[in-house]
Amino acid sequence: MKPRPFLKPLFFFDLDDTLVDHHAAEEGAQRETHAAHGALFGGIAFSDWLAAYRRNNLRLWHEYGIGTIDRPTLTARRFALPLADLGLDAAHGVAVGASYWDAYSRNWRLIEGAEDALEHASQVGVVGILSNGFRETQRAKIERFGLDRWARHVILSEDVGAMKPSRIIFDAAATAAGGGERRRLYVGDSFATDVVGAKAAGWFPILFDRHGKGAPEPVVFVTRLSDLKPLF
Ligand SMILES: [Mg+2]
């Protein structure tokens, strides 16, 4: 009997707030947007604007995730709803959104240790990126930082037609990497989508708990990407 060929393990990463600091970029971009539209925001404090945006954006992404709204609706409401919440003219949503998108991409930064973690993972396994989010935005981040130097596979929810925590997107990632029985690790910062989704799909989840928030159930976690090395 021929021995089974050794299949390299899969090391897949979430993108936002695991490799790229989305949270800080979002806040920086909203700060610039708030300042650029001073006449519109008038007496509204930046912190109130940011909170209204995040609250509405979270709800819209949830609705998009379960399929009750489509992408154009999400895009149209993303800035209009928080403006309306604060008693401002929602018609300014388009201009505010344009400012935001311009500033958002300028504010992208890699999270400390991202390149080293990808480099090390690529030496011992097959590296991929598995992300929810819009195709052009996520591909632009990967291109900006040259993450395809390490990531041989990029699996995006829009391409697959399913979002984390759905098993479908994790299965699509395993298949894209050639399938077969092998170790599959997934690193992400969200317990609800990354850890729960990966685990249910038979991947070994590692929570990137950068701010030490903890998790509702026991899970292997790191607080710095440099701590991933021994786990690979
Ligand atoms: Mg994330």
Boltz pocket constraint, residues with backbone or C-beta under 6 A from the ligand:
constraints:
  - pocket:
      binder: B
      contacts: [[A, 14], [A, 15], [A, 16], [A, 17], [A, 18], [A, 188], [A, 189], [A, 190]]
      max_distance: 6.0
